Amino acid sequence: MNKLNVKLPFSEIEIEQLPDGQPVTDATNFLQETIIANTHRNSLRGLELGSGNGVVSLMLALQKPEWHLTGLELQRELAELAQSNNARLGLACSFTCGDLRDYRQLLQYQGYDLIYANPPWIKVSSGKVSPIPNRAISRQEVCCTMKDVLLCVDWCLEPKGFGWIIYPVDRKTDLGRDIIQTELEVCNVFESEQSPRSFIAKLRKKTGIEKW
């Protein structure tokens, strides 16, 4: 399996990615920066949905080594690559191969303080699906939809935990429609000039009380 070395946005540290994989983007950096700036707990259990080569979790772990972070990735070769990147950096993240749509069976422990995702942005109905499988799964909702992501966050989030998801700004209406089918609510929205096409929604349980 051929790989490329890519530099993390905030350092000279490099990780590996597949040549046809989803690259490190401004949106990736926007997500990790927003989580770091707005999460003040020293110790927590975190879960990344669709972790790819591990970039978001690894960036968080480099800054917060006391956090216990797990990445869930549908594509086995990417889950293995994320674990390899983790070992290469000497971090304590864990990555597993699995489908977030199977959350009731796969994630028996319903107790993550922090859940975050940079999921596929493009609805299948919005354009031609990429012929490259890795790219199609990462970019388009061929294997999971926004509703699937929200249902997984809802199931796995601690009552006082928070979820963080990033989407293009033109999907705010979709978020408002799909979130009403869960016990979640949007408690804050973040936008940034570094990633003007995207927004981050901070989620919590409807009965949650913000203490962070």
C-alpha positions as CSV (number, residue, x, y, z in Angstrom):
1,M,0.0,0.0,0.0
2,N,1.6,3.3,-1.2
3,K,1.5,6.2,1.3
4,L,2.3,9.8,1.4
5,N,3.8,11.9,4.2
6,V,1.7,14.9,5.1
7,K,2.5,17.7,7.6
8,L,0.1,18.5,10.4
9,P,-1.1,22.1,10.2
10,F,0.3,23.3,13.6
11,S,3.7,21.6,13.6
12,E,6.5,20.0,11.6
13,I,5.1,16.6,12.6
14,E,4.2,14.3,9.7
15,I,1.7,11.4,9.4
16,E,1.0,9.1,6.6
17,Q,-2.1,9.1,4.3
18,L,-3.1,7.1,1.2
19,P,-2.5,8.9,-2.1
20,D,-6.2,8.8,-3.0
21,G,-7.4,9.5,0.6
22,Q,-9.0,12.6,2.0
23,P,-6.2,15.1,2.6
24,V,-5.6,17.3,5.7
25,T,-7.7,20.4,5.0
26,D,-8.6,23.8,6.5
27,A,-11.8,22.2,7.8
28,T,-9.8,19.5,9.5
29,N,-7.7,22.1,11.3
30,F,-10.8,24.2,12.1
31,L,-12.5,21.3,13.8
32,Q,-9.5,20.4,16.1
33,E,-8.8,24.0,16.9
34,T,-12.4,24.6,17.9
35,I,-12.6,21.5,20.1
36,I,-9.3,22.4,21.9
37,A,-10.4,26.0,22.4
38,N,-13.8,25.1,23.9
39,T,-13.1,21.9,25.9
40,H,-11.5,22.6,29.2
41,R,-11.6,19.2,30.9
42,N,-8.2,17.7,31.7
43,S,-9.4,14.1,31.4
44,L,-12.2,12.7,29.2
45,R,-13.3,9.8,27.0
46,G,-13.5,10.9,23.3
47,L,-14.8,9.1,20.2
48,E,-14.1,10.1,16.6
49,L,-16.6,8.9,14.0
50,G,-15.0,8.3,10.6
51,S,-11.5,8.8,11.8
52,G,-9.8,8.1,8.4
53,N,-6.0,8.1,8.8
54,G,-6.5,9.4,12.4
55,V,-5.5,13.0,11.7
56,V,-8.1,14.8,14.0
57,S,-7.7,12.4,16.9
58,L,-3.9,12.5,16.6
59,M,-3.8,16.4,16.6
60,L,-6.0,16.4,19.7
61,A,-3.8,13.8,21.4
62,L,-0.6,15.7,20.7
63,Q,-2.1,18.7,22.6
64,K,-4.1,16.7,25.2
65,P,-2.2,13.5,25.9
66,E,-4.4,12.9,29.0
67,W,-7.5,12.5,26.9
68,H,-8.5,8.9,26.1
69,L,-9.4,9.0,22.4
70,T,-10.8,6.2,20.2
71,G,-11.3,6.4,16.4
72,L,-14.0,4.4,14.6
73,E,-13.4,4.0,10.8
74,L,-15.4,2.0,8.3
75,Q,-12.4,1.2,5.9
76,R,-10.1,-1.3,7.4
77,E,-6.9,-0.1,5.6
78,L,-7.5,3.4,7.0
79,A,-8.1,2.2,10.5
80,E,-4.8,0.3,10.3
81,L,-3.1,3.3,8.9
82,A,-4.4,5.4,11.8
83,Q,-3.1,2.9,14.3
84,S,0.3,3.0,12.5
85,N,0.4,6.8,12.6
86,N,-0.5,6.6,16.3
87,A,2.3,4.2,17.0
88,R,4.7,6.3,14.9
89,L,3.9,9.4,17.1
90,G,4.0,7.5,20.4
91,L,0.5,8.4,21.3
92,A,-2.1,6.4,23.2
93,C,-5.1,6.7,20.9
94,S,-6.9,3.6,19.7
95,F,-8.5,3.0,16.3
96,T,-10.9,0.3,15.4
97,C,-12.6,-0.7,12.2
98,G,-16.4,-0.6,12.3
99,D,-19.6,0.9,11.0
100,L,-21.1,3.8,12.9
101,R,-24.6,2.7,11.7
102,D,-24.1,-0.4,13.9
103,Y,-23.7,1.7,17.0
104,R,-26.1,-0.2,19.2
105,Q,-24.1,-3.4,18.8
106,L,-20.7,-2.0,18.2
107,L,-20.5,0.6,20.9
108,Q,-22.0,-1.0,23.9
109,Y,-20.6,1.6,26.3
110,Q,-22.8,4.7,26.1
111,G,-20.4,7.0,27.9
112,Y,-18.3,9.3,25.8
113,D,-17.7,12.8,27.1
114,L,-16.6,14.1,23.7
115,I,-17.7,12.8,20.2
116,Y,-16.5,14.5,17.1
117,A,-16.7,14.0,13.3
118,N,-15.7,15.4,10.0
119,P,-18.2,13.2,8.1
120,P,-19.0,12.9,4.4
121,W,-20.3,16.3,3.3
122,I,-21.9,15.6,-0.1
123,K,-25.3,14.0,-0.5
124,V,-25.3,11.2,-3.1
125,S,-28.0,13.1,-5.0
126,S,-25.8,16.2,-5.3
127,G,-23.4,14.9,-7.9
128,K,-21.5,12.0,-9.5
129,V,-20.0,9.6,-7.0
130,S,-16.2,9.3,-7.2
131,P,-15.0,6.1,-8.8
132,I,-12.2,5.9,-6.2
133,P,-13.7,4.0,-3.3
134,N,-11.7,5.7,-0.5
135,R,-12.5,9.1,-1.8
136,A,-16.2,8.4,-2.4
137,I,-16.7,7.0,1.1
138,S,-14.8,10.0,2.7
139,R,-16.5,12.7,0.7
140,Q,-20.0,11.5,-0.2
141,E,-22.8,9.9,1.8
142,V,-22.6,6.5,0.2
143,C,-22.1,4.7,3.5
144,C,-23.5,7.1,6.1
145,T,-25.8,10.1,6.1
146,M,-26.0,13.1,8.5
147,K,-28.9,11.3,10.2
148,D,-26.7,8.2,10.8
149,V,-24.0,10.4,12.4
150,L,-26.5,12.2,14.6
151,L,-28.1,8.9,15.8
152,C,-24.7,7.5,16.7
153,V,-23.7,10.7,18.6
154,D,-27.1,10.5,20.4
155,W,-26.6,6.9,21.5
156,C,-23.0,7.2,22.6
157,L,-22.9,10.6,24.3
158,E,-22.8,11.1,28.0
159,P,-25.7,13.2,29.4
160,K,-23.3,16.1,30.1
161,G,-21.0,15.4,27.1
162,F,-20.7,17.3,23.9
163,G,-20.6,16.4,20.2
164,W,-18.8,18.4,17.5
165,I,-19.6,18.0,13.8
166,I,-18.5,20.0,10.8
167,Y,-20.5,20.4,7.6
168,P,-20.7,22.8,4.7
169,V,-22.8,25.9,5.4
170,D,-25.4,24.9,2.8
171,R,-26.3,21.9,5.0
172,K,-27.6,23.8,8.1
173,T,-31.1,23.2,7.0
174,D,-30.5,19.5,6.8
175,L,-29.0,19.5,10.3
176,G,-32.1,21.3,11.6
177,R,-34.3,18.7,10.0
178,D,-32.4,15.6,11.1
179,I,-31.6,16.6,14.6
180,I,-35.2,16.7,15.7
181,Q,-35.2,12.9,15.2
182,T,-32.8,12.6,18.1
183,E,-32.5,13.7,21.7
184,L,-29.8,16.2,20.7
185,E,-29.8,19.9,20.3
186,V,-27.4,22.5,18.9
187,C,-26.0,24.6,21.7
188,N,-23.5,26.6,19.6
189,V,-22.4,27.2,16.1
190,F,-18.9,28.2,15.0
191,E,-17.7,29.7,11.8
192,S,-14.2,30.7,10.7
193,E,-12.5,32.7,7.9
194,Q,-9.9,29.9,7.6
195,S,-12.7,27.6,6.5
196,P,-15.5,29.8,5.1
197,R,-17.4,27.1,3.4
198,S,-18.0,25.1,6.6
199,F,-19.6,25.5,10.1
200,I,-19.2,23.5,13.3
201,A,-22.2,22.6,15.4
202,K,-21.7,21.9,19.1
203,L,-24.3,19.4,20.2
204,R,-25.6,18.2,23.6
205,K,-28.4,16.2,25.0
206,K,-31.6,18.3,25.4
207,T,-31.4,17.7,29.1
208,G,-27.7,18.6,29.3
209,I,-26.3,21.4,31.4
210,E,-23.2,23.1,30.1
211,K,-20.4,23.0,32.7
212,W,-17.3,23.1,30.6
